[in-house]
Amino acid sequence: MAVRSYRIALIPGDGVGKEVVPAARQVLEALPLRFDFVELEAGWETFTRTGTALPQRTASAIRGCDGAIFGATQSPSQKVEGYSSPILALRKQLDLYANLRPVVSMPVPGSRFGVDMLIVRENTECLYVRQERLEDDGNTAVAQRVITRRASERIARKAFALARSRAASRKGEHAEGRPRVTIVHKANVLSLTDGLFREACQAAAKEFPDVEVEEQIVDSMIYRMIREPERYDVIVAPNLYGDILSDAAAALVGGLGLAPSANVGDAFTLVEPVHGSAPDIAGKGLANPCATILAAAQLLASLGEGEMAQRVQDAVHAALLDGVWTPDLGGTATTKRMTEAIVEKLQERDKEV
């Protein structure tokens, strides 16, 4: 049987992205699949060198790929004329409307037991439309928040469908026997914007009668997620809330070094670690590559390679179980050693098979 070949864009970006993206490539190359990797550039360093954070070549070439792995970008904390986030631009250009962030217990210090939830974040609007203006001679700053029925229903359907498929893959192992989606909002204060998001999600829920539905106000959600994360299955939220919730949730299972994410559209998937460019450790070989490697597993799953995705996830878990930990996890393993340990686990599996 012929082995399918996949054309994958690699965009390291800034800082540790240049270390963790090659690590993910090394793990993919250890699989019995064929890959044609296309190396592209984007990010702050690209902007300072060329005047654009997302070169036209990158934006064009990525469309000819089956998927992409993005590393990290070092965005300035203040406005810089001409600069805009390349990852936000790619999400918009490729219509990657869903950001999927799995939060799963890991065999590392500080990880809570029994956590297996998926945060489904709307990825195209909310405050991330970046429509800001100054008024009152610069003494008042106003940000416009955009919530549409179309985007809200679309992300809700994605969340309900994922809850259903997760339940099917678990074969009824969910504690309460049914998939569950928690709708997160602040409609008690933002009655128009969050009210529309809530209404749209509830309307979409009617198409999935087998999925249990509940609601949580966002501040209460963070509190309850920290207190009892094991009770949650799929969480759906507007862009900003989903971003904050997923970063907070990562602290429950070992930190951002183990937190992958996938930007998903109907025809394309771009994956990335949740962490940033970490300039304090960039170039030192100490970055944790697990988040990016787990993100690569998400990409494999989106390509229909579910078995290979599971292999990668199992290899990461096995390496961590052996105590191969990078400094962020309390260990001494370098990026290189962590990657090698994961590849070794993959090879052990192949020998057993």
GUMISE-904607 format. One line per 10 residues: number of its first residue (from 1); their letters; for each residue z, y, x of N, C-alpha, C. Coordinates in pm, whole numbers. Layout:
REM GUMISE-904607
NUM	a	Z:Y:X:Z:Y:X:Z:Y:X | ...
END
This chain:
REM GUMISE-904607
1	mavrsyrial	0:-120:84:0:0:0:0:125:88 | -91:218:62:-104:338:143:19:427:128 | 61:486:238:174:578:237:123:718:206 | 179:781:107:133:914:69:177:1016:173 | 92:1115:197:122:1220:292:156:1349:217 | 256:1420:266:299:1544:203:284:1661:300 | 234:1770:249:219:1892:328:338:1983:296 | 424:2004:395:549:2077:373:554:2202:459 | 580:2317:397:597:2442:468:738:2451:524 | 749:2493:649:879:2514:713:891:2662:747
11	ipgdgvgkev	993:2727:690:1015:2870:712:1158:2887:764 | 1179:2882:895:1314:2890:949:1387:3020:917 | 1314:3133:917:1378:3260:888:1457:3312:1006 | 1583:3349:981:1666:3414:1082:1786:3328:1122 | 1850:3366:1231:1976:3306:1272:1972:3156:1281 | 2072:3091:1219:2082:2945:1228:1971:2874:1153 | 1894:2948:1074:1780:2886:1009:1686:2821:1109 | 1679:2879:1228:1591:2826:1332:1646:2697:1393 | 1770:2664:1361:1831:2540:1411:1839:2432:1303 | 1868:2472:1179:1888:2372:1074:1757:2325:1012
21	vpaarqvlea	1655:2410:1010:1526:2365:956:1463:2258:1046 | 1462:2275:1179:1413:2165:1264:1495:2037:1248 | 1625:2050:1219:1708:1932:1196:1661:1857:1071 | 1630:1931:966:1580:1868:844:1445:1802:869 | 1363:1866:949:1234:1807:984:1255:1674:1057 | 1349:1671:1150:1376:1549:1227:1418:1434:1135 | 1499:1465:1034:1543:1362:940:1425:1314:855 | 1343:1406:808:1226:1366:729:1132:1278:810 | 1116:1311:936:1026:1232:1021:1079:1092:1049 | 1208:1070:1023:1267:937:1042:1243:845:922
31	lplrfdfvel	1185:901:814:1159:824:693:1021:757:700 | 1002:649:627:870:583:623:772:656:531 | 754:785:559:662:869:485:582:950:586 | 472:1009:540:391:1092:628:404:1238:586 | 422:1323:686:435:1466:659:343:1547:749 | 283:1647:690:206:1746:765:284:1876:750 | 353:1916:857:437:2033:850:359:2158:888 | 378:2262:808:312:2391:831:421:2493:863 | 423:2542:985:527:2636:1029:485:2779:995 | 572:2844:918:545:2980:871:663:3070:905
41	eagwetftrt	644:3200:894:754:3291:926:781:3388:813 | 909:3429:806:954:3529:709:1097:3566:748 | 1143:3681:704:1281:3720:730:1295:3855:797 | 1418:3888:832:1450:4016:890:1385:4035:1028 | 1390:3930:1110:1330:3940:1243:1178:3960:1231 | 1119:3894:1134:975:3913:1110:948:4057:1067 | 1036:4110:984:1021:4249:937:1030:4348:1053 | 1128:4329:1142:1145:4423:1252:1028:4416:1350 | 960:4302:1354:848:4285:1446:714:4327:1385 | 698:4302:1253:567:4323:1190:565:4428:1080
51	gtalpqrtas	684:4467:1033:689:4564:925:689:4503:787 | 687:4371:779:696:4303:650:782:4178:664 | 869:4153:566:956:4036:572:886:3910:524 | 777:3927:449:701:3813:398:553:3838:426 | 504:3794:542:363:3814:576:270:3751:473 | 153:3810:457:56:3758:361:16:3616:396 | 9:3585:525:-27:3448:565:73:3348:511 | 202:3382:518:305:3292:466:293:3276:316 | 278:3389:245:268:3385:100:146:3306:54 | 38:3313:130:-84:3242:94:-78:3094:132
61	airgcdgaif	-32:3067:255:-31:2929:305:63:2839:227 | 173:2895:180:272:2812:110:215:2755:-20 | 119:2824:-78:58:2777:-203:-27:2651:-182 | -66:2627:-58:-143:2507:-29:-57:2390:13 | 74:2405:-2:168:2299:38:226:2229:-85 | 283:2112:-61:347:2036:-170:489:2082:-195 | 547:2154:-100:683:2202:-113:719:2279:12 | 839:2337:15:878:2418:129:1027:2407:156 | 1062:2423:284:1201:2431:327:1222:2567:391 | 1315:2643:338:1346:2777:388:1483:2772:454
71	gatqspsqkv	1497:2839:569:1623:2835:642:1724:2938:594 | 1715:3057:644:1808:3163:606:1746:3297:639 | 1793:3401:574:1743:3534:605:1860:3628:625 | 1848:3715:721:1953:3811:754:1918:3944:689 | 1970:3966:570:1937:4089:496:2035:4200:532 | 1986:4322:547:2076:4435:579:2165:4467:459 | 2285:4515:486:2378:4547:378:2352:4684:317 | 2264:4760:377:2226:4889:321:2074:4895:306 | 2027:4991:229:1884:5000:203:1808:5033:331 | 1703:4956:358:1613:4982:470:1474:5000:412
81	egysspilal	1415:5113:435:1285:5145:378:1181:5039:416 | 1115:4984:313:1008:4887:337:1053:4742:337 | 1186:4719:345:1234:4580:350:1273:4530:211 | 1234:4408:182:1282:4340:61:1296:4192:94 | 1385:4127:26:1418:3988:55:1297:3897:38 | 1260:3820:141:1146:3730:127:1172:3614:32 | 1297:3568:25:1325:3456:-63:1317:3499:-210 | 1362:3621:-240:1347:3671:-378:1200:3690:-412 | 1122:3735:-315:979:3754:-338:909:3621:-364 | 945:3518:-288:883:3387:-307:922:3327:-442
91	rkqldlyanl	1047:3345:-481:1089:3296:-613:1005:3358:-723 | 977:3488:-709:898:3557:-810:752:3516:-805 | 693:3514:-686:551:3484:-672:516:3343:-715 | 606:3248:-689:581:3108:-722:644:3068:-856 | 704:3164:-925:772:3141:-1053:872:3026:-1042 | 959:3035:-945:1063:2933:-924:1184:2974:-1008 | 1178:2943:-1134:1270:3001:-1231:1407:2934:-1238 | 1421:2818:-1174:1549:2747:-1179:1603:2727:-1038 | 1728:2762:-1018:1795:2734:-891:1898:2624:-917 | 1878:2510:-852:1962:2393:-876:2056:2373:-758
101	rpvvsmpvpg	2185:2378:-786:2285:2365:-680:2383:2252:-713 | 2362:2134:-656:2454:2024:-678:2584:2046:-602 | 2695:2009:-663:2827:2019:-601:2892:1881:-611 | 2900:1811:-498:2942:1671:-498:3051:1649:-393 | 3152:1571:-427:3260:1541:-333:3204:1478:-206 | 3263:1515:-94:3220:1465:37:3340:1411:113 | 3316:1314:205:3428:1257:283:3465:1345:401 | 3513:1466:370:3552:1562:474:3684:1627:432 | 3755:1685:527:3882:1752:493:3861:1862:389 | 3950:1868:294:3947:1974:195:3859:1949:74
111	srfgvdmliv	3783:1842:75:3697:1813:-40:3777:1750:-152 | 3757:1802:-272:3823:1745:-390:3755:1616:-429 | 3832:1523:-483:3779:1393:-523:3722:1400:-665 | 3616:1325:-690:3564:1309:-824:3477:1421:-876 | 3429:1509:-787:3345:1622:-829:3199:1581:-821 | 3126:1601:-929:2982:1572:-934:2920:1659:-1042 | 2897:1783:-1007:2839:1874:-1107:2714:1940:-1051 | 2636:1994:-1141:2512:2061:-1105:2512:2200:-1169 | 2503:2303:-1086:2495:2440:-1138:2348:2479:-1147 | 2306:2511:-1268:2167:2548:-1295:2164:2699:-1320
121	renteclyvr	2106:2769:-1225:2110:2915:-1224:1973:2972:-1259 | 1967:3060:-1358:1842:3129:-1387:1805:3211:-1264 | 1679:3210:-1224:1643:3250:-1089:1548:3368:-1081 | 1518:3433:-1196:1412:3535:-1193:1455:3673:-1243 | 1570:3682:-1310:1602:3812:-1368:1750:3849:-1351 | 1816:3901:-1453:1953:3952:-1443:1952:4075:-1351 | 2053:4097:-1272:2056:4212:-1182:1961:4196:-1064 | 1911:4073:-1044:1826:4047:-929:1683:4099:-947 | 1657:4167:-1058:1528:4236:-1070:1526:4359:-980 | 1641:4397:-928:1655:4506:-831:1597:4638:-883
131	qerleddgnt	1634:4672:-1005:1592:4799:-1062:1713:4893:-1060 | 1724:4968:-952:1837:5058:-932:1789:5202:-916 | 1875:5293:-949:1839:5435:-932:1967:5517:-911 | 1949:5633:-849:2058:5727:-831:2044:5842:-930 | 2156:5884:-984:2159:5998:-1075:2267:6095:-1029 | 2274:6210:-1096:2381:6306:-1069:2385:6344:-921 | 2267:6379:-868:2257:6419:-727:2312:6314:-632 | 2291:6189:-667:2334:6080:-579:2478:6037:-598 | 2548:6094:-695:2688:6059:-716:2708:5946:-815 | 2599:5904:-878:2605:5792:-972:2491:5696:-942
141	avaqrvitrr	2525:5569:-926:2424:5466:-904:2419:5376:-1027 | 2297:5351:-1075:2278:5272:-1196:2187:5153:-1165 | 2232:5035:-1205:2152:4914:-1190:2116:4860:-1328 | 1988:4830:-1348:1944:4777:-1476:1949:4625:-1474 | 2009:4567:-1574:2019:4422:-1586:1921:4375:-1694 | 1840:4276:-1660:1737:4230:-1753:1762:4084:-1789 | 1775:4058:-1917:1787:3922:-1970:1684:3908:-2080 | 1597:3807:-2070:1495:3786:-2174:1518:3653:-2245 | 1474:3647:-2368:1487:3523:-2444:1405:3412:-2379 | 1284:3446:-2334:1196:3345:-2274:1261:3280:-2153
151	aseriarkaf	1310:3361:-2059:1371:3305:-1938:1499:3229:-1970 | 1575:3279:-2065:1702:3214:-2100:1678:3078:-2166 | 1582:3072:-2256:1551:2943:-2320:1493:2845:-2219 | 1411:2896:-2128:1349:2810:-2028:1454:2747:-1936 | 1550:2827:-1889:1652:2772:-1800:1746:2681:-1877 | 1770:2711:-2003:1856:2625:-2084:1792:2488:-2105 | 1663:2486:-2135:1594:2358:-2152:1599:2276:-2023 | 1583:2344:-1910:1592:2275:-1781:1730:2214:-1764 | 1834:2288:-1797:1970:2239:-1782:1998:2119:-1872 | 1954:2127:-1997:1977:2016:-2090:1899:1892:-2049
161	alarsraasr	1775:1911:-2004:1695:1797:-1959:1757:1732:-1837 | 1810:1812:-1745:1874:1757:-1626:2003:1684:-1661 | 2078:1737:-1757:2200:1668:-1800:2166:1531:-1858 | 2059:1527:-1935:2016:1400:-1994:1973:1301:-1885 | 1894:1347:-1786:1846:1256:-1681:1960:1212:-1590 | 2056:1302:-1564:2172:1263:-1482:2253:1154:-1552 | 2269:1167:-1682:2343:1067:-1757:2271:933:-1753 | 2139:938:-1763:2061:813:-1759:2074:745:-1624 | 2075:825:-1517:2085:766:-1383:2223:708:-1357 | 2324:764:-1424:2459:711:-1408:2484:589:-1496
171	kgehaegrpr	2392:565:-1590:2401:450:-1680:2534:447:-1756 | 2567:564:-1811:2684:569:-1897:2816:581:-1824 | 2814:618:-1694:2939:626:-1620:3015:756:-1643 | 2953:851:-1714:3023:977:-1741:3153:947:-1815 | 3258:1019:-1777:3392:989:-1829:3397:989:-1981 | 3319:1075:-2044:3325:1083:-2189:3202:1025:-2256 | 3119:959:-2179:3008:884:-2237:2885:965:-2274 | 2891:1098:-2266:2776:1180:-2301:2752:1285:-2194 | 2627:1323:-2172:2600:1435:-2083:2655:1563:-2145 | 2691:1657:-2061:2750:1781:-2112:2693:1900:-2038
181	vtivhkanvl	2662:2005:-2111:2619:2132:-2052:2719:2240:-2090 | 2765:2313:-1990:2855:2426:-2012:2777:2555:-1995 | 2770:2634:-2101:2699:2762:-2099:2797:2871:-2055 | 2764:2940:-1947:2853:3043:-1892:2796:3181:-1921 | 2881:3270:-1970:2836:3405:-2005:2956:3500:-2011 | 2930:3623:-2043:3035:3724:-2066:2999:3804:-2191 | 2961:3729:-2294:2912:3793:-2417:3021:3869:-2491 | 3147:3842:-2459:3255:3917:-2522:3259:4062:-2475 | 3194:4091:-2363:3186:4229:-2312:3041:4278:-2315 | 2949:4197:-2259:2807:4232:-2254:2737:4167:-2373
191	sltdglfrea	2761:4224:-2489:2719:4158:-2613:2568:4152:-2630 | 2493:4243:-2570:2348:4240:-2584:2283:4147:-2482 | 2310:4169:-2353:2245:4088:-2250:2299:3945:-2246 | 2428:3931:-2225:2486:3797:-2225:2484:3736:-2365 | 2488:3822:-2465:2477:3772:-2602:2343:3705:-2625 | 2236:3765:-2571:2103:3704:-2584:2095:3574:-2505 | 2152:3573:-2383:2151:3451:-2304:2223:3338:-2379 | 2339:3368:-2433:2416:3268:-2508:2338:3218:-2630 | 2280:3309:-2703:2205:3274:-2824:2086:3184:-2790 | 2014:3219:-2683:1897:3142:-2642:1937:3002:-2598
201	cqaaakefpd	2047:2991:-2525:2094:2859:-2480:2135:2772:-2599 | 2203:2832:-2694:2245:2757:-2812:2125:2712:-2894 | 2021:2794:-2898:1899:2755:-2970:1832:2638:-2902 | 1825:2641:-2768:1764:2531:-2693:1845:2403:-2708 | 1975:2416:-2723:2062:2298:-2735:2026:2212:-2855 | 1970:2272:-2958:1934:2197:-3079:1824:2095:-3052 | 1748:2116:-2943:1643:2022:-2907:1698:1899:-2833 | 1828:1903:-2800:1890:1795:-2723:2019:1751:-2792 | 2007:1689:-2910:2126:1652:-2987:2216:1551:-2918 | 2165:1480:-2818:2245:1380:-2746:2330:1442:-2637
211	veveeqivds	2312:1573:-2611:2386:1640:-2505:2497:1725:-2566 | 2617:1706:-2517:2731:1785:-2562:2721:1926:-2508 | 2762:2025:-2587:2753:2165:-2548:2890:2231:-2558 | 2921:2311:-2456:3042:2392:-2462:3012:2527:-2397 | 3102:2623:-2416:3084:2756:-2359:3207:2796:-2279 | 3186:2880:-2178:3296:2937:-2102:3262:3081:-2063 | 3357:3170:-2083:3345:3305:-2030:3351:3295:-1878 | 3271:3372:-1806:3252:3349:-1663:3381:3355:-1582 | 3471:3450:-1610:3594:3458:-1532:3684:3338:-1560 | 3688:3296:-1685:3763:3176:-1721:3699:3052:-1658
221	miyrmirepe	3566:3053:-1648:3494:2939:-1590:3533:2918:-1444 | 3542:3027:-1368:3580:3014:-1228:3721:2957:-1216 | 3810:3004:-1299:3948:2953:-1298:3953:2804:-1331 | 3885:2766:-1439:3888:2625:-1480:3814:2534:-1382 | 3706:2587:-1323:3630:2507:-1227:3716:2476:-1104 | 3797:2571:-1064:3885:2548:-950:3998:2453:-987 | 4049:2466:-1107:4160:2382:-1151:4119:2239:-1181 | 4003:2221:-1245:3961:2088:-1288:3810:2069:-1272 | 3758:2075:-1151:3613:2065:-1130:3555:1931:-1171 | 3637:1827:-1171:3587:1693:-1202:3544:1677:-1348
231	rydvivapnl	3581:1770:-1434:3545:1756:-1576:3405:1811:-1607 | 3344:1883:-1511:3217:1948:-1540:3097:1863:-1497 | 2992:1874:-1575:2869:1798:-1552:2758:1895:-1510 | 2693:1958:-1605:2590:2058:-1576:2637:2193:-1629 | 2623:2295:-1546:2662:2431:-1581:2537:2518:-1576 | 2512:2595:-1681:2395:2684:-1683:2445:2828:-1695 | 2385:2916:-1614:2435:3053:-1609:2323:3150:-1572 | 2340:3277:-1609:2245:3380:-1562:2252:3390:-1410 | 2156:3460:-1354:2134:3464:-1210:2259:3499:-1129 | 2321:3612:-1155:2434:3657:-1075:2554:3563:-1090
241	ygdilsdaaa	2587:3526:-1213:2701:3436:-1233:2678:3302:-1163 | 2555:3251:-1173:2526:3123:-1110:2539:3130:-959 | 2500:3243:-902:2512:3263:-758:2659:3259:-716 | 2743:3332:-785:2885:3339:-753:2954:3205:-778 | 2925:3143:-891:2988:3015:-923:2956:2907:-820 | 2831:2903:-777:2791:2796:-685:2853:2814:-547 | 2865:2939:-501:2932:2961:-372:3079:2924:-381 | 3143:2961:-491:3284:2926:-509:3301:2775:-518 | 3210:2709:-588:3220:2564:-605:3205:2490:-473 | 3126:2546:-380:3107:2482:-250:3239:2466:-176
251	alvgglglap	3331:2559:-199:3461:2552:-132:3542:2432:-179 | 3506:2375:-294:3578:2260:-347:3540:2130:-279 | 3425:2127:-212:3374:2000:-159:3338:2006:-11 | 3400:2098:63:3378:2100:206:3317:2226:262 | 3268:2315:177:3217:2442:225:3067:2457:218 | 3019:2574:256:2877:2608:245:2790:2524:337 | 2848:2468:442:2770:2384:533:2722:2255:471 | 2775:2224:351:2736:2102:280:2669:2134:147 | 2632:2261:128:2582:2305:-3:2432:2331:-2 | 2353:2242:-62:2208:2261:-70:2168:2332:-199
261	sanvgdaftl	2046:2379:-204:1994:2434:-329:1843:2416:-333 | 1791:2413:-455:1647:2400:-474:1601:2506:-572 | 1496:2580:-533:1431:2676:-621:1312:2603:-684 | 1319:2584:-815:1226:2494:-882:1144:2567:-988 | 1015:2541:-985:927:2587:-1091:860:2468:-1155 | 760:2491:-1237:690:2381:-1302:593:2311:-1207 | 557:2378:-1096:456:2318:-1007:495:2321:-860 | 611:2375:-827:645:2389:-686:797:2391:-669 | 844:2340:-554:985:2344:-520:1003:2395:-378 | 1090:2494:-363:1129:2546:-233:1279:2526:-218
271	vepvhgsapd	1320:2455:-116:1462:2426:-98:1519:2507:17 | 1650:2525:14:1718:2602:117:1866:2569:115 | 1937:2590:227:2082:2579:224:2138:2701:153 | 2257:2689:97:2320:2802:30:2371:2904:132 | 2409:2856:251:2466:2946:350:2364:3048:402 | 2413:3149:471:2328:3253:525:2287:3226:669 | 2250:3332:739:2195:3318:874:2303:3301:981 | 2429:3326:946:2543:3306:1037:2516:3359:1178 | 2493:3490:1193:2460:3545:1325:2568:3523:1430 | 2693:3501:1388:2802:3482:1484:2789:3352:1563
281	iagkglanpc	2721:3252:1506:2705:3125:1578:2559:3092:1606 | 2469:3180:1568:2326:3153:1589:2295:3133:1736 | 2218:3029:1764:2178:3000:1901:2278:2921:1982 | 2393:2891:1924:2497:2818:1997:2494:2667:1972 | 2407:2624:1880:2397:2481:1852:2515:2425:1777 | 2585:2510:1701:2705:2466:1629:2688:2466:1477 | 2572:2508:1430:2549:2517:1285:2548:2379:1221 | 2603:2371:1103:2603:2246:1026:2467:2229:959 | 2392:2125:994:2259:2108:934:2260:2032:801 | 2379:1988:758:2384:1899:640:2330:1964:514
291	atilaaaqll	2361:2093:492:2313:2159:371:2160:2158:365 | 2097:2186:478:1951:2189:481:1893:2049:468 | 1958:1951:529:1912:1812:518:1928:1762:374 | 2038:1798:310:2057:1761:169:1957:1836:80 | 1923:1958:118:1819:2032:45:1685:1962:59 | 1657:1909:178:1534:1832:199:1531:1710:108 | 1648:1650:84:1656:1537:-10:1619:1584:-151 | 1663:1703:-190:1623:1758:-319:1471:1772:-327 | 1412:1815:-217:1265:1830:-214:1198:1695:-232 | 1249:1593:-164:1194:1458:-179:1200:1413:-325
301	aslgegemaq	1313:1438:-388:1328:1399:-529:1225:1470:-616 | 1201:1598:-587:1104:1674:-668:963:1623:-648 | 937:1558:-534:804:1501:-505:789:1360:-561 | 891:1313:-630:886:1178:-686:935:1070:-591 | 993:1111:-479:1044:1017:-381:1196:1003:-397 | 1237:958:-515:1379:948:-546:1454:852:-455 | 1391:740:-423:1457:643:-336:1480:701:-197 | 1381:771:-144:1395:832:-12:1500:944:-15 | 1504:1018:-123:1606:1122:-138:1745:1062:-133 | 1762:950:-202:1893:883:-203:1928:831:-65
311	rvqdavhaal	1828:783:8:1852:736:145:1909:847:232 | 1849:965:221:1895:1079:301:2037:1117:261 | 2064:1123:132:2198:1158:86:2301:1055:134 | 2265:929:126:2355:823:172:2381:833:322 | 2278:868:399:2291:879:544:2384:994:581 | 2371:1107:511:2461:1219:535:2605:1179:505 | 2624:1114:391:2757:1070:350:2816:974:453 | 2735:880:500:2782:779:595:2820:843:729 | 2740:940:776:2771:1007:902:2902:1085:890 | 2922:1151:779:3047:1225:758:3165:1130:747
321	ldgvwtpdlg	3143:1016:682:3248:916:667:3294:863:803 | 3202:862:899:3235:818:1036:3309:927:1115 | 3327:1043:1053:3398:1150:1121:3313:1236:1211 | 3181:1230:1194:3093:1319:1270:3089:1452:1195 | 3168:1547:1243:3185:1674:1173:3154:1790:1267 | 3083:1888:1218:3058:2011:1292:3183:2100:1284 | 3191:2207:1366:3312:2290:1369:3356:2346:1234 | 3262:2378:1146:3301:2432:1016:3378:2331:932 | 3366:2202:967:3438:2096:896:3562:2051:972 | 3589:2115:1083:3706:2079:1162:3678:1983:1276
331	gtattkrmte	3549:1959:1304:3512:1867:1411:3454:1939:1531 | 3391:1861:1619:3333:1917:1741:3185:1885:1757 | 3126:1819:1660:2985:1779:1671:2894:1901:1672 | 2793:1895:1756:2692:2000:1759:2590:1975:1648 | 2503:2072:1627:2393:2055:1532:2310:1932:1570 | 2283:1919:1698:2204:1808:1749:2273:1674:1722 | 2403:1666:1750:2475:1540:1730:2484:1504:1582 | 2507:1602:1498:2515:1576:1354:2383:1522:1303 | 2275:1582:1347:2142:1538:1305:2114:1397:1354 | 2147:1371:1480:2126:1237:1536:2205:1132:1460
341	aiveklqerd	2328:1165:1422:2411:1069:1348:2349:1033:1214 | 2290:1131:1149:2226:1107:1020:2101:1021:1039 | 2023:1052:1140:1904:972:1169:1944:828:1203 | 2051:812:1279:2100:677:1313:2136:599:1188 | 2198:664:1092:2234:596:967:2108:555:890 | 2006:639:893:1880:602:829:1819:481:895 | 1821:477:1027:1763:366:1102:1841:239:1080 | 1973:249:1069:2055:130:1040:2017:71:905 | 1992:159:809:1951:114:676:1818:43:682 | 1724:95:760:1594:33:772:1603:-106:834
351	kev	1693:-121:933:1711:-252:996:1768:-355:899 | 1860:-308:813:1921:-397:714:1817:-445:613 | 1728:-350:575:1624:-384:479:1522:-478:541
END
